[in-house]
Amino acid sequence: MAIQRRSFGVAVLERLRATACTTAFGRLDGHFKRDSTFIPTKDPNTERWHCSTSKGECELLVNGPKWYDTRTREGGGGSIDLAMQLYRLDFVDAVNLLVGRGL
């Protein structure tokens, strides 16, 4: 049996890549809490968030669609990379999750 691939439209992928992390947090399962005591040192728009999902916990520095996991020292941009990191998903499953959640 052949594996069936699903392709996604350019507009969908561009939209997901441009989605702010905080917008994605509102649509994903888990607990996401902004650290109100965090004082950014480089960009004043950076926020620190504590995240807990079924796949584990992390501490993220977020700025718009960009994020950096302070524990794993990995970063990315957009909600696709974010979902892949938070839920340990591959690209296709991450896009399906996000589209299914209305992003």
N, CA, C and O atoms as CSV, one atom per row, in Angstrom:
chain,resi,resn,atom,element,x,y,z
A,1,MET,N,N,0.835,-1.174,0.000
A,1,MET,CA,C,0.000,0.000,0.000
A,1,MET,C,C,0.880,1.237,0.000
A,1,MET,O,O,1.788,1.362,0.822
A,2,ALA,N,N,0.611,2.150,-0.921
A,2,ALA,CA,C,1.407,3.371,-1.049
A,2,ALA,C,C,1.019,4.378,0.019
A,2,ALA,O,O,-0.146,4.479,0.404
A,3,ILE,N,N,2.009,5.121,0.492
A,3,ILE,CA,C,1.765,6.191,1.456
A,3,ILE,C,C,1.212,7.390,0.705
A,3,ILE,O,O,1.773,7.830,-0.299
A,4,GLN,N,N,0.112,7.904,1.207
A,4,GLN,CA,C,-0.507,9.056,0.550
A,4,GLN,C,C,0.020,10.337,1.194
A,4,GLN,O,O,-0.041,10.496,2.413
A,5,ARG,N,N,0.525,11.227,0.388
A,5,ARG,CA,C,1.044,12.506,0.841
A,5,ARG,C,C,-0.033,13.561,0.710
A,5,ARG,O,O,-0.861,13.510,-0.199
A,6,ARG,N,N,-0.018,14.503,1.609
A,6,ARG,CA,C,-0.948,15.615,1.527
A,6,ARG,C,C,-0.137,16.870,1.307
A,6,ARG,O,O,0.847,17.115,2.006
A,7,SER,N,N,-0.544,17.653,0.348
A,7,SER,CA,C,0.153,18.914,0.133
A,7,SER,C,C,-0.709,20.037,0.675
A,7,SER,O,O,-1.937,19.952,0.695
A,8,PHE,N,N,-0.051,21.074,1.106
A,8,PHE,CA,C,-0.729,22.229,1.681
A,8,PHE,C,C,-0.492,23.424,0.781
A,8,PHE,O,O,0.581,23.571,0.197
A,9,GLY,N,N,-1.482,24.263,0.672
A,9,GLY,CA,C,-1.362,25.457,-0.146
A,9,GLY,C,C,-0.331,26.429,0.410
A,9,GLY,O,O,-0.093,26.488,1.616
A,10,VAL,N,N,0.265,27.177,-0.481
A,10,VAL,CA,C,1.278,28.164,-0.090
A,10,VAL,C,C,0.701,29.166,0.898
A,10,VAL,O,O,1.367,29.541,1.862
A,11,ALA,N,N,-0.534,29.601,0.664
A,11,ALA,CA,C,-1.161,30.600,1.545
A,11,ALA,C,C,-1.319,30.054,2.965
A,11,ALA,O,O,-1.115,30.781,3.937
A,12,VAL,N,N,-1.682,28.781,3.082
A,12,VAL,CA,C,-1.847,28.170,4.406
A,12,VAL,C,C,-0.504,28.132,5.129
A,12,VAL,O,O,-0.411,28.510,6.297
A,13,LEU,N,N,0.527,27.679,4.437
A,13,LEU,CA,C,1.850,27.579,5.063
A,13,LEU,C,C,2.395,28.950,5.436
A,13,LEU,O,O,2.979,29.108,6.507
A,14,GLU,N,N,2.215,29.940,4.575
A,14,GLU,CA,C,2.675,31.293,4.890
A,14,GLU,C,C,1.951,31.852,6.106
A,14,GLU,O,O,2.564,32.484,6.966
A,15,ARG,N,N,0.635,31.615,6.174
A,15,ARG,CA,C,-0.149,32.098,7.310
A,15,ARG,C,C,0.342,31.450,8.610
A,15,ARG,O,O,0.517,32.137,9.616
A,16,LEU,N,N,0.561,30.143,8.590
A,16,LEU,CA,C,1.014,29.451,9.791
A,16,LEU,C,C,2.413,29.888,10.201
A,16,LEU,O,O,2.710,29.987,11.392
A,17,ARG,N,N,3.258,30.145,9.242
A,17,ARG,CA,C,4.627,30.590,9.551
A,17,ARG,C,C,4.654,32.004,10.117
A,17,ARG,O,O,5.586,32.369,10.834
A,18,ALA,N,N,3.629,32.807,9.798
A,18,ALA,CA,C,3.575,34.189,10.279
A,18,ALA,C,C,2.769,34.340,11.569
A,18,ALA,O,O,2.762,35.417,12.166
A,19,THR,N,N,2.101,33.290,12.000
A,19,THR,CA,C,1.259,33.358,13.193
A,19,THR,C,C,2.107,33.554,14.441
A,19,THR,O,O,3.079,32.832,14.664
A,20,ALA,N,N,1.734,34.532,15.248
A,20,ALA,CA,C,2.441,34.795,16.508
A,20,ALA,C,C,2.285,33.599,17.447
A,20,ALA,O,O,1.240,32.949,17.475
A,21,CYS,N,N,3.315,33.327,18.198
A,21,CYS,CA,C,3.279,32.210,19.149
A,21,CYS,C,C,2.127,32.363,20.128
A,21,CYS,O,O,1.450,31.384,20.442
A,22,THR,N,N,1.898,33.570,20.610
A,22,THR,CA,C,0.838,33.781,21.592
A,22,THR,C,C,-0.536,33.486,21.001
A,22,THR,O,O,-1.433,33.051,21.722
A,23,THR,N,N,-0.714,33.713,19.716
A,23,THR,CA,C,-1.969,33.350,19.051
A,23,THR,C,C,-2.108,31.841,19.007
A,23,THR,O,O,-3.185,31.307,19.271
A,24,ALA,N,N,-1.026,31.149,18.676
A,24,ALA,CA,C,-1.053,29.679,18.620
A,24,ALA,C,C,-1.330,29.091,20.001
A,24,ALA,O,O,-2.057,28.104,20.109
A,25,PHE,N,N,-0.763,29.678,21.061
A,25,PHE,CA,C,-0.997,29.171,22.411
A,25,PHE,C,C,-2.500,29.102,22.707
A,25,PHE,O,O,-2.967,28.161,23.349
A,26,GLY,N,N,-3.246,30.093,22.242
A,26,GLY,CA,C,-4.676,30.149,22.498
A,26,GLY,C,C,-5.480,29.056,21.820
A,26,GLY,O,O,-6.629,28.806,22.186
A,27,ARG,N,N,-4.880,28.402,20.828
A,27,ARG,CA,C,-5.587,27.348,20.079
A,27,ARG,C,C,-5.075,25.945,20.376
A,27,ARG,O,O,-5.662,24.967,19.914
A,28,LEU,N,N,-4.005,25.829,21.129
A,28,LEU,CA,C,-3.389,24.521,21.368
A,28,LEU,C,C,-3.747,23.974,22.740
A,28,LEU,O,O,-4.054,24.726,23.665
A,29,ASP,N,N,-3.702,22.644,22.854
A,29,ASP,CA,C,-3.935,21.997,24.140
A,29,ASP,C,C,-2.683,22.123,24.995
A,29,ASP,O,O,-1.561,21.953,24.517
A,30,GLY,N,N,-2.897,22.418,26.238
A,30,GLY,CA,C,-1.801,22.560,27.177
A,30,GLY,C,C,-2.032,23.763,28.055
A,30,GLY,O,O,-3.068,24.425,27.981
A,31,HIS,N,N,-1.058,24.029,28.880
A,31,HIS,CA,C,-1.109,25.186,29.768
A,31,HIS,C,C,0.024,26.125,29.363
A,31,HIS,O,O,1.189,25.730,29.323
A,32,PHE,N,N,-0.331,27.361,29.067
A,32,PHE,CA,C,0.638,28.353,28.610
A,32,PHE,C,C,0.491,29.594,29.477
A,32,PHE,O,O,-0.567,30.223,29.505
A,33,LYS,N,N,1.563,29.940,30.186
A,33,LYS,CA,C,1.493,31.064,31.116
A,33,LYS,C,C,2.654,32.020,30.873
A,33,LYS,O,O,3.821,31.627,30.883
A,34,ARG,N,N,2.304,33.283,30.655
A,34,ARG,CA,C,3.301,34.336,30.468
A,34,ARG,C,C,3.938,34.663,31.806
A,34,ARG,O,O,3.247,34.778,32.819
A,35,ASP,N,N,5.255,34.812,31.809
A,35,ASP,CA,C,5.999,35.175,33.013
A,35,ASP,C,C,6.025,36.691,33.118
A,35,ASP,O,O,6.793,37.353,32.420
A,36,SER,N,N,5.193,37.235,33.980
A,36,SER,CA,C,5.083,38.693,34.109
A,36,SER,C,C,6.295,39.316,34.778
A,36,SER,O,O,6.434,40.539,34.770
A,37,THR,N,N,7.184,38.504,35.362
A,37,THR,CA,C,8.372,39.045,36.021
A,37,THR,C,C,9.574,39.148,35.077
A,37,THR,O,O,10.605,39.713,35.444
A,38,PHE,N,N,9.444,38.609,33.881
A,38,PHE,CA,C,10.556,38.579,32.926
A,38,PHE,C,C,10.853,39.980,32.401
A,38,PHE,O,O,9.948,40.709,31.996
A,39,ILE,N,N,12.126,40.343,32.415
A,39,ILE,CA,C,12.582,41.616,31.860
A,39,ILE,C,C,13.535,41.307,30.709
A,39,ILE,O,O,14.640,40.813,30.937
A,40,PRO,N,N,13.115,41.594,29.468
A,40,PRO,CA,C,13.972,41.282,28.317
A,40,PRO,C,C,15.238,42.121,28.314
A,40,PRO,O,O,15.238,43.273,28.749
A,41,THR,N,N,16.325,41.523,27.815
A,41,THR,CA,C,17.601,42.232,27.778
A,41,THR,C,C,17.943,42.777,26.399
A,41,THR,O,O,18.717,43.727,26.287
A,42,LYS,N,N,17.376,42.188,25.347
A,42,LYS,CA,C,17.712,42.638,23.996
A,42,LYS,C,C,16.554,43.361,23.334
A,42,LYS,O,O,16.663,44.546,23.020
A,43,ASP,N,N,15.463,42.675,23.120
A,43,ASP,CA,C,14.305,43.244,22.438
A,43,ASP,C,C,13.170,43.405,23.445
A,43,ASP,O,O,12.760,42.424,24.065
A,44,PRO,N,N,12.657,44.621,23.620
A,44,PRO,CA,C,11.606,44.832,24.622
A,44,PRO,C,C,10.300,44.101,24.322
A,44,PRO,O,O,9.435,44.017,25.194
A,45,ASN,N,N,10.138,43.575,23.116
A,45,ASN,CA,C,8.929,42.840,22.752
A,45,ASN,C,C,8.999,41.357,23.089
A,45,ASN,O,O,8.020,40.633,22.904
A,46,THR,N,N,10.136,40.902,23.579
A,46,THR,CA,C,10.311,39.491,23.929
A,46,THR,C,C,9.604,39.191,25.244
A,46,THR,O,O,9.674,39.966,26.198
A,47,GLU,N,N,8.918,38.046,25.274
A,47,GLU,CA,C,8.234,37.581,26.477
A,47,GLU,C,C,8.705,36.172,26.804
A,47,GLU,O,O,9.101,35.411,25.920
A,48,ARG,N,N,8.655,35.837,28.093
A,48,ARG,CA,C,8.986,34.465,28.504
A,48,ARG,C,C,7.676,33.773,28.880
A,48,ARG,O,O,6.856,34.317,29.619
A,49,TRP,N,N,7.502,32.558,28.350
A,49,TRP,CA,C,6.305,31.768,28.596
A,49,TRP,C,C,6.697,30.403,29.136
A,49,TRP,O,O,7.656,29.789,28.668
A,50,HIS,N,N,5.946,29.935,30.123
A,50,HIS,CA,C,6.101,28.584,30.649
A,50,HIS,C,C,4.995,27.749,30.019
A,50,HIS,O,O,3.817,28.097,30.100
A,51,CYS,N,N,5.386,26.645,29.389
A,51,CYS,CA,C,4.452,25.812,28.617
A,51,CYS,C,C,4.481,24.383,29.124
A,51,CYS,O,O,5.536,23.824,29.426
A,52,SER,N,N,3.297,23.813,29.208
A,52,SER,CA,C,3.169,22.419,29.602
A,52,SER,C,C,2.162,21.748,28.677
A,52,SER,O,O,1.013,22.178,28.580
A,53,THR,N,N,2.602,20.692,27.997
A,53,THR,CA,C,1.728,19.927,27.106
A,53,THR,C,C,1.821,18.456,27.500
A,53,THR,O,O,2.560,18.092,28.415
A,54,SER,N,N,1.079,17.635,26.814
A,54,SER,CA,C,1.115,16.201,27.080
A,54,SER,C,C,2.493,15.600,26.807
A,54,SER,O,O,2.786,14.493,27.259
A,55,LYS,N,N,3.338,16.316,26.074
A,55,LYS,CA,C,4.676,15.820,25.732
A,55,LYS,C,C,5.772,16.375,26.623
A,55,LYS,O,O,6.937,16.012,26.459
A,56,GLY,N,N,5.423,17.256,27.572
A,56,GLY,CA,C,6.434,17.771,28.480
A,56,GLY,C,C,6.290,19.268,28.741
A,56,GLY,O,O,5.316,19.903,28.337
A,57,GLU,N,N,7.279,19.797,29.420
A,57,GLU,CA,C,7.289,21.203,29.786
A,57,GLU,C,C,8.473,21.904,29.145
A,57,GLU,O,O,9.501,21.292,28.857
A,58,CYS,N,N,8.306,23.208,28.925
A,58,CYS,CA,C,9.404,24.000,28.384
A,58,CYS,C,C,9.235,25.457,28.797
A,58,CYS,O,O,8.173,25.882,29.252
A,59,GLU,N,N,10.296,26.186,28.626
A,59,GLU,CA,C,10.297,27.624,28.871
A,59,GLU,C,C,10.699,28.267,27.549
A,59,GLU,O,O,11.795,28.028,27.041
A,60,LEU,N,N,9.813,29.075,27.001
A,60,LEU,CA,C,10.051,29.683,25.702
A,60,LEU,C,C,10.201,31.182,25.808
A,60,LEU,O,O,9.473,31.842,26.549
A,61,LEU,N,N,11.147,31.714,25.066
A,61,LEU,CA,C,11.216,33.147,24.819
A,61,LEU,C,C,10.533,33.362,23.480
A,61,LEU,O,O,10.919,32.746,22.487
A,62,VAL,N,N,9.530,34.221,23.436
A,62,VAL,CA,C,8.780,34.433,22.205
A,62,VAL,C,C,8.779,35.907,21.839
A,62,VAL,O,O,8.776,36.793,22.694
A,63,ASN,N,N,8.781,36.129,20.524
A,63,ASN,CA,C,8.711,37.483,19.978
A,63,ASN,C,C,8.012,37.357,18.632
A,63,ASN,O,O,8.631,37.007,17.627
A,64,GLY,N,N,6.719,37.646,18.624
A,64,GLY,CA,C,5.940,37.464,17.405
A,64,GLY,C,C,5.904,35.990,17.055
A,64,GLY,O,O,5.544,35.166,17.896
A,65,PRO,N,N,6.273,35.637,15.818
A,65,PRO,CA,C,6.261,34.225,15.433
A,65,PRO,C,C,7.545,33.479,15.822
A,65,PRO,O,O,7.624,32.260,15.666
A,66,LYS,N,N,8.533,34.196,16.319
A,66,LYS,CA,C,9.810,33.558,16.663
A,66,LYS,C,C,9.790,33.074,18.108
A,66,LYS,O,O,9.199,33.703,18.986
A,67,TRP,N,N,10.453,31.935,18.332
A,67,TRP,CA,C,10.529,31.370,19.672
A,67,TRP,C,C,11.879,30.706,19.890
A,67,TRP,O,O,12.563,30.319,18.942
A,68,TYR,N,N,12.250,30.584,21.171
A,68,TYR,CA,C,13.487,29.923,21.557
A,68,TYR,C,C,13.222,29.152,22.843
A,68,TYR,O,O,12.778,29.729,23.836
A,69,ASP,N,N,13.491,27.856,22.827
A,69,ASP,CA,C,13.322,27.003,23.997
A,69,ASP,C,C,14.614,27.074,24.808
A,69,ASP,O,O,15.658,26.600,24.360
A,70,THR,N,N,14.542,27.668,26.003
A,70,THR,CA,C,15.747,27.886,26.802
A,70,THR,C,C,16.326,26.593,27.360
A,70,THR,O,O,17.504,26.543,27.713
A,71,ARG,N,N,15.510,25.549,27.444
A,71,ARG,CA,C,15.988,24.282,28.007
A,71,ARG,C,C,16.684,23.411,26.967
A,71,ARG,O,O,17.722,22.809,27.244
A,72,THR,N,N,16.110,23.348,25.775
A,72,THR,CA,C,16.723,22.518,24.727
A,72,THR,C,C,17.672,23.322,23.849
A,72,THR,O,O,18.416,22.759,23.047
A,73,ARG,N,N,17.639,24.641,24.007
A,73,ARG,CA,C,18.454,25.562,23.203
A,73,ARG,C,C,18.158,25.426,21.710
A,73,ARG,O,O,19.054,25.469,20.867
A,74,GLU,N,N,16.873,25.261,21.417
A,74,GLU,CA,C,16.403,25.180,20.034
A,74,GLU,C,C,15.410,26.302,19.799
A,74,GLU,O,O,14.689,26.714,20.708
A,75,GLY,N,N,15.381,26.781,18.590
A,75,GLY,CA,C,14.452,27.843,18.263
A,75,GLY,C,C,13.866,27.648,16.888
A,75,GLY,O,O,14.291,26.786,16.119
A,76,GLY,N,N,12.871,28.477,16.597
A,76,GLY,CA,C,12.232,28.393,15.300
A,76,GLY,C,C,11.337,29.589,15.082
A,76,GLY,O,O,11.304,30.533,15.872
A,77,GLY,N,N,10.618,29.516,13.990
A,77,GLY,CA,C,9.727,30.605,13.654
A,77,GLY,C,C,8.413,30.088,13.127
A,77,GLY,O,O,8.375,29.218,12.257
A,78,GLY,N,N,7.346,30.623,13.654
A,78,GLY,CA,C,6.018,30.268,13.183
A,78,GLY,C,C,5.401,29.132,13.969
A,78,GLY,O,O,6.072,28.415,14.712
A,79,SER,N,N,4.109,28.993,13.782
A,79,SER,CA,C,3.368,28.006,14.570
A,79,SER,C,C,3.654,26.566,14.160
A,79,SER,O,O,3.438,25.650,14.954
A,80,ILE,N,N,4.133,26.347,12.943
A,80,ILE,CA,C,4.464,24.973,12.536
A,80,ILE,C,C,5.647,24.464,13.354
A,80,ILE,O,O,5.580,23.391,13.954
A,81,ASP,N,N,6.717,25.230,13.374
A,81,ASP,CA,C,7.883,24.847,14.175
A,81,ASP,C,C,7.510,24.720,15.646
A,81,ASP,O,O,7.975,23.812,16.337
A,82,LEU,N,N,6.670,25.634,16.121
A,82,LEU,CA,C,6.249,25.612,17.519
A,82,LEU,C,C,5.503,24.318,17.843
A,82,LEU,O,O,5.804,23.667,18.844
A,83,ALA,N,N,4.542,23.941,17.014
A,83,ALA,CA,C,3.789,22.703,17.249
A,83,ALA,C,C,4.701,21.480,17.160
A,83,ALA,O,O,4.543,20.529,17.925
A,84,MET,N,N,5.647,21.502,16.234
A,84,MET,CA,C,6.587,20.388,16.122
A,84,MET,C,C,7.388,20.244,17.413
A,84,MET,O,O,7.623,19.129,17.879
A,85,GLN,N,N,7.807,21.366,17.991
A,85,GLN,CA,C,8.598,21.354,19.219
A,85,GLN,C,C,7.748,20.944,20.427
A,85,GLN,O,O,8.157,20.083,21.206
A,86,LEU,N,N,6.579,21.550,20.584
A,86,LEU,CA,C,5.761,21.308,21.772
A,86,LEU,C,C,5.173,19.907,21.828
A,86,LEU,O,O,5.022,19.338,22.909
A,87,TYR,N,N,4.840,19.348,20.667
A,87,TYR,CA,C,4.134,18.063,20.629
A,87,TYR,C,C,4.946,16.943,19.988
A,87,TYR,O,O,4.440,15.833,19.823
A,88,ARG,N,N,6.202,17.220,19.625
A,88,ARG,CA,C,7.079,16.214,19.009
A,88,ARG,C,C,6.440,15.632,17.754
A,88,ARG,O,O,6.372,14.414,17.584
A,89,LEU,N,N,5.974,16.520,16.877
A,89,LEU,CA,C,5.299,16.111,15.644
A,89,LEU,C,C,6.195,16.312,14.440
A,89,LEU,O,O,7.143,17.096,14.484
A,90,ASP,N,N,5.892,15.599,13.363
A,90,ASP,CA,C,6.555,15.894,12.102
A,90,ASP,C,C,5.801,17.043,11.433
A,90,ASP,O,O,4.754,17.476,11.914
A,91,PHE,N,N,6.340,17.522,10.332
A,91,PHE,CA,C,5.794,18.702,9.651
A,91,PHE,C,C,4.323,18.526,9.275
A,91,PHE,O,O,3.499,19.389,9.580
A,92,VAL,N,N,3.990,17.424,8.621
A,92,VAL,CA,C,2.621,17.201,8.144
A,92,VAL,C,C,1.643,17.136,9.314
A,92,VAL,O,O,0.573,17.741,9.263
A,93,ASP,N,N,2.007,16.404,10.365
A,93,ASP,CA,C,1.110,16.299,11.521
A,93,ASP,C,C,0.945,17.641,12.221
A,93,ASP,O,O,-0.141,17.951,12.712
A,94,ALA,N,N,2.008,18.442,12.275
A,94,ALA,CA,C,1.916,19.764,12.893
A,94,ALA,C,C,0.976,20.669,12.102
A,94,ALA,O,O,0.148,21.362,12.692
A,95,VAL,N,N,1.094,20.669,10.784
A,95,VAL,CA,C,0.206,21.491,9.952
A,95,VAL,C,C,-1.230,21.015,10.094
A,95,VAL,O,O,-2.138,21.837,10.217
A,96,ASN,N,N,-1.455,19.709,10.080
A,96,ASN,CA,C,-2.811,19.180,10.256
A,96,ASN,C,C,-3.395,19.588,11.606
A,96,ASN,O,O,-4.570,19.947,11.688
A,97,LEU,N,N,-2.592,19.535,12.660
A,97,LEU,CA,C,-3.053,19.942,13.978
A,97,LEU,C,C,-3.475,21.407,13.975
A,97,LEU,O,O,-4.555,21.747,14.458
A,98,LEU,N,N,-2.624,22.269,13.432
A,98,LEU,CA,C,-2.890,23.702,13.447
A,98,LEU,C,C,-4.118,24.071,12.595
A,98,LEU,O,O,-4.951,24.877,13.009
A,99,VAL,N,N,-4.212,23.481,11.431
A,99,VAL,CA,C,-5.364,23.745,10.565
A,99,VAL,C,C,-6.633,23.240,11.245
A,99,VAL,O,O,-7.675,23.893,11.184
A,100,GLY,N,N,-6.546,22.088,11.885
A,100,GLY,CA,C,-7.686,21.532,12.601
A,100,GLY,C,C,-8.127,22.386,13.773
A,100,GLY,O,O,-9.284,22.329,14.189
A,101,ARG,N,N,-7.208,23.179,14.306
A,101,ARG,CA,C,-7.516,24.073,15.420
A,101,ARG,C,C,-7.921,25.470,14.957
A,101,ARG,O,O,-8.094,26.381,15.767
A,102,GLY,N,N,-8.069,25.621,13.657
A,102,GLY,CA,C,-8.562,26.889,13.141
A,102,GLY,C,C,-7.521,27.961,12.899
A,102,GLY,O,O,-7.861,29.135,12.747
A,103,LEU,N,N,-6.261,27.573,12.861
A,103,LEU,CA,C,-5.213,28.570,12.576
A,103,LEU,C,C,-4.971,28.656,11.089
A,103,LEU,O,O,-4.128,29.435,10.644
